């Protein structure tokens, strides 16, 4: 069975009843027990917002400029470009020490064990366990970019033999005449000639595939062999088409934003900004659209009012014979872009709840 933090606190209060052991606690700044006592803090809740962003890089093919002319494919990328999109957003919370809520507890030998029962429940945090929540981020890899390559699998060489005619003057009798001389020269085909040849090969593959699909055409392939043949034709076709349309790859980068709520009446802040061309940018970078954290605390149940009033009256009777703790409040956490809700979760926020004081005699566990 799982218990909420509020349930744990109330159970601790009930179990600690009917004992005469003493724990004397006061705020550190007012404490005469700070030198000889145990310093503890109250917990506070830190929100952890993890944003997963997909980064897609498109690298243009070497024949991109001729995609429309030879294949009828429009809107191909001419320059390398990056595009970003939000894949998912998750919301979580962790507890850390609140440096603004320090207390000193003076314990005798009998109450030491009982105090640590409260510590183990997570209601308070001893000074030895002071901690803060740190952010973690994953970085983008450049290895994939370096691995992208275009393989022109042309069946014809990229050089050609051209015959050119030269004229030479030859003396005949008493005059010179121009005599044509033919020479063969090896030249490299230009980029458009290569693109034209690649497109011709694509159409030849498509024609061959149609022949295999036509029942009137006699061919020696059937069954598994025909399946493998179609797969190889498709592979070659896609490889050649990529020479015109380019290649792209996608990788995911994660960024975790830590935020500590501070306004019990609710709050809304810009956690980060997001740009489809840059990805996650700083919250002050106006090139990105704002991503907001909106927190809506719930009201403290009326059923707790009498309990808090009773505890306040009892604690005022003895300023030192009491322990301080917090009762967290539920809050709805929403991540939005200002118009659309991207993620939401209901969580307990310690610092939104009241700081209660309970007489030590109600905090002792009877052995």
Secondary structure, DSSP 8 states (H G I E B T S, - for coil): ----HHHHHHHHHHHT-S----EEEEEGGG-S-TTTSEEEEEEEEEEEEEEEEEEEEEE--TTGGGHHHHH---S--SS-EEEEEEEEEEEEEEEEEEEEEEEEEEE-HHHHHHHHHHHHTTSEEEGGG-------B----SHHHHH-------SS-SEEEEEEEEEEEEEETTEEEEEEEEEEEEEE--HHHHHHHHHHHHHHHHHHHHHHH-TTS--S--HHHHHHHHHHHHHHHHHHHHHHH-EEEEEEEEEEEEEE---TT-EEEEEEEEETTTEEE-TT-TTSEEEEEEEEE----GGGHHHHHHHHHHHHH-SSSEEEEE--EEEEEEEESSSSEEEEEEEEEGGGS-EEEEEGGGS----
